[in-house]
Amino acid sequence: MPWKDRYTISDEKSIVDSAITWPDGKRCCFRVVVDLSPACGPDGIEPADLATPDAYYGMNGGLAALVGMLDRYHIKATFAVPAVIAEIQADKLRRLAGEGHEIAAHGFKHEDVSKLDKDDERKRLARTTEIIARAVGQRPAGWFSLARPGDKFAGGAISPNTVDLLLEGGYEYFGNGLADDAPHYWVSDFASRRAILTLPYYYHFDDQFFLLFPRKGTGLENPDSLFRNWKAELDAQYKRGRHFSMVLHPHAIGWPNRLHMLGQFLDHARALPELWYATSVDCAQHWSGTFPAATHLKLEASIWQDYPGSLN
Amino acid sequence: MDTAITNDLDQDLAALKAKAADYGARHKVIERVEWPQDVRLAVNFTADFDTMLLRRLLNEPPQQLAKGEFGGRVGIWRLIELFDSHDIKATIFTPGRICELYPDSLRAAAKSGHEIADHMWEHRVPKEPELERDHLRKTIAAIEKTVGRKPVGTRSNHSRELLLEHGYIYVSEDSMDHQPNWLSAPDGSKPILNLPFHYAIDDAMFFSFAWLGSDNSAQRMMDPDHVEEIWWRMFEQCYRDGGYMNICMHPFVSGRALRIAMLDRLINRMKALPGVWFPTCEQVARHIIGAR
């Protein structure tokens, strides 16, 4: 068995709080990711998924409400966009990019790639990069694979080849990793130390799981719980001098009762004087430049063994 | 229609009475533990150091493994730091194979005086007796090699007699009572102490998506304030009655920054009251066994 393959994706211990620095002497990174995929199943966005009130609201009224709120706080966000949405909504995305927001890739149509063979996944990835680059006028630097509401696990699905294909496709970062709450390196080959910078994600800071989840008519509305999770994490990370990120879905957070709560949270954030508001690509570039894998990815020789009668 | 219902009612009665009597005879609650002088309540902070191993065992996808990995890379270190800052001695139940993945953290925990105990070889107890024995021995050897001391307790369903044979003095697994209790053969022989924990005082119940196969409409996505109050109510009543409380944590869950902050608040609230003892499970077990 190669190294700790299929057990771990990175080194044995995370960077300690005191070693982390942010630009301009800021204390903690603050990052907002907006998921522009409508609710869909594991096959990705189907025509019917675009003909729903929520999908319409998410690209129109909900999006406008959210962008208005972000503007009020001068926050530039990262929009994670499936290629098919970029194709359909090119005008809106160009406008967002022109206003300083980042447009990142979010799959061809937010499909589950975990069972695809490598060549198929490679083709979809290349096509996605090309479509978004053409729609926005600039190729995406980052790739997201966020969870769909019906997924069994809330972490988002990737395949065993995804990380290698992202590196091959020229991506600077992968946007949603769960092995750390600071940027870290996702290793795809331990022998050659091949790795991609990965930005942290955690489902407790993702609005979709608290707002009528899994769907209208079945889930409970828990905006207070979402607010308390955001606030508790931001306060704790600010104290540590680390990193905070949240994921928002315009079709969910744009609705006025929820937008009001988001405003209260952003008021709280604004009271913290040393936050560095960054897009994902800004955060990734700072991290790669300050804590490059060559010096900061510490892969020690493994003492892991295979045993008869055990997992291998 | 398939049914297990038969019309032999006497046989039903006899079978059910026998089973209830057998289960009852295997369990004995300690009505009142006499703690050391001035101690009113013993609180065990326990951490199940599964990290990604259970996820791997269940063959879950890469993102799930990474979610568990947080426990080994980040969470365990924060828990050690938290307990040390409060001079609390905790118990870390570790699968034997984790000794090969995160040895430094286990050595650091042991160095701070925390107990390193058994949580199975790879988070399962094999049904085959010989393989079960093999797994238990591998775990003992791995822990001894890593921290220099054999485990004396386990959080598992390993067979009681096998555990006793290997020098174990307690288990911390089931919740047939909120007080410590004895597990034994039906005639009361070969007892082992159980230090119970309850699933409502377990971080994963509230914070871990898809825990134990729960489906999406059954997610219990809560926030730290809410859980702090549930756990504080438990503590208040235990404190009033005097007795025992076990808080079960997982480094990949409680090691998240927002929850470390919550545990810090909770510990401060507990410490503000006189007579609260924060020992390891082994210390509790040795005290109870010594007073027997």
Interface residues (C-beta under 8 A of the other chain):
Chain A: K4 R6 Y7 T8 I9 S10 D11 E12 K13 S14 S114 P149 G150 D151 K152 F153 A154 G155 G156 A157 I158 P160 N176 G177 L178 A179 D180 D181 H184 W186 Y202 Y203 H204 F209 F210 F213 P214 T218 G219 N222 D224 S225 L226 R228 N229 A232 E233 D235 A236 Q237 K239 R240 R242 S302 I303 W304 Q305 Y307 G309 S310 L311
Chain B: M52 L53 R56 L57 E60 P61 P62 Q63 Q64 L65 A66 K67 E69 F70 G72 R73 V74 W77 R97 E100 L101 Y102 P103 D104 S105 W121 E122 P126 L131 D134 H135 K138 F207 F209 A210 D215 N216 S217 Q219 M221 M222 D223 P224 D225 H226 R256 A257 L258 I260 A261 M262
